[in-house]
Amino acid sequence: MPGSDHWQVPVARLASLEKTMSDIESRVSAVEDGADDLSNADEIHGERMVEAVEAFLREWRQSRRTLLKNVTLLGEASATIATAVEGHDEEIEGSLKEMANSIRPEAQG
């Protein structure tokens, strides 16, 4: 399969993805604060309810931690890629300008 030297990276989208991932991390993190304990929720089966909810919350919190970690990493990676692409574009632009100036000295200045 033939390759191509032409490729485009949506730098602005990658940069905005970092903020989007950060916003998601903040919203998902805030949910846990609203989870209420069920201690003394009822007089009859309160103990079983509390145990069931605690077991669920343990699994849920671990799952959320993994999700939050991955969301944060994705945001950071998108920002790193955007920065690298911008830097690469600037390097290529500089090299092309130097080459153009050496080919056409009258283009200098």
C-alpha positions as CSV (number, residue, x, y, z in Angstrom):
1,M,0.0,0.0,0.0
2,P,1.6,3.3,-1.1
3,G,2.3,5.9,1.6
4,S,1.9,9.6,1.6
5,D,4.1,12.4,2.9
6,H,0.9,14.5,3.2
7,W,-0.9,14.4,6.5
8,Q,-2.8,16.8,8.6
9,V,-3.2,17.1,12.3
10,P,-6.1,19.1,13.7
11,V,-3.9,21.0,16.2
12,A,-6.8,23.2,17.4
13,R,-9.0,20.2,18.1
14,L,-6.2,18.4,19.9
15,A,-5.6,21.5,22.1
16,S,-9.3,21.9,22.9
17,L,-9.5,18.1,23.7
18,E,-7.2,18.7,26.7
19,K,-9.7,21.2,28.1
20,T,-12.7,18.9,27.3
21,M,-11.0,16.0,29.1
22,S,-10.2,18.2,32.0
23,D,-13.8,19.3,32.2
24,I,-15.0,15.7,32.1
25,E,-12.6,14.8,34.9
26,S,-13.9,17.6,37.0
27,R,-17.6,16.7,36.5
28,V,-17.0,13.0,37.1
29,S,-14.9,13.8,40.2
30,A,-17.7,16.0,41.6
31,V,-20.3,13.2,41.5
32,E,-18.7,11.2,44.3
33,D,-19.3,14.1,46.7
34,G,-23.1,13.8,46.1
35,A,-23.2,10.1,47.0
36,D,-24.9,9.7,50.4
37,D,-24.3,7.0,52.9
38,L,-27.2,4.7,53.8
39,S,-26.3,4.3,57.4
40,N,-29.6,4.2,59.4
41,A,-31.6,4.4,56.2
42,D,-34.2,2.0,57.6
43,E,-34.7,0.1,60.8
44,I,-35.3,-3.3,59.2
45,H,-32.8,-4.1,56.5
46,G,-30.5,-1.2,56.8
47,E,-27.4,-3.3,57.4
48,R,-27.8,-5.2,54.1
49,M,-28.5,-2.1,52.2
50,V,-25.5,-0.4,53.7
51,E,-23.3,-3.4,52.8
52,A,-24.7,-3.5,49.2
53,V,-24.2,0.1,48.7
54,E,-20.7,0.1,50.1
55,A,-19.7,-2.9,47.9
56,F,-21.1,-1.0,44.9
57,L,-19.3,2.2,45.8
58,R,-15.9,0.4,46.2
59,E,-16.2,-1.0,42.7
60,W,-17.6,2.2,41.3
61,R,-14.9,4.4,42.9
62,Q,-12.2,2.1,41.5
63,S,-13.8,2.2,38.1
64,R,-14.1,6.0,38.3
65,R,-10.5,6.4,39.3
66,T,-9.4,4.4,36.3
67,L,-11.7,6.4,34.0
68,L,-10.4,9.7,35.5
69,K,-6.8,8.6,35.1
70,N,-7.4,7.7,31.4
71,V,-9.3,10.9,30.7
72,T,-6.5,12.9,32.2
73,L,-3.9,11.0,30.2
74,L,-5.8,11.5,27.0
75,G,-6.1,15.2,27.6
76,E,-2.4,15.5,28.3
77,A,-1.5,13.4,25.3
78,S,-3.6,15.5,23.0
79,A,-1.9,18.6,24.3
80,T,1.5,17.1,23.8
81,I,0.7,16.0,20.3
82,A,-0.6,19.5,19.4
83,T,2.5,21.1,20.8
84,A,4.8,18.7,18.9
85,V,3.0,19.2,15.6
86,E,3.1,23.0,16.0
87,G,6.8,22.8,16.7
88,H,7.4,20.5,13.8
89,D,5.5,22.8,11.5
90,E,7.6,25.8,12.6
91,E,10.8,23.8,12.0
92,I,9.7,22.8,8.5
93,E,8.6,26.3,7.7
94,G,12.0,27.7,8.8
95,S,13.9,25.1,6.8
96,L,11.8,25.8,3.7
97,K,12.3,29.5,4.0
98,E,16.1,29.0,4.2
99,M,16.0,26.8,1.2
100,A,13.9,29.3,-0.7
101,N,16.3,32.1,0.2
102,S,19.3,30.1,-1.0
103,I,17.6,29.3,-4.3
104,R,16.2,32.8,-4.9
105,P,18.5,35.3,-3.1
106,E,16.3,38.2,-4.3
107,A,13.5,36.8,-2.1
108,Q,15.5,37.6,1.0
109,G,14.5,40.5,3.2
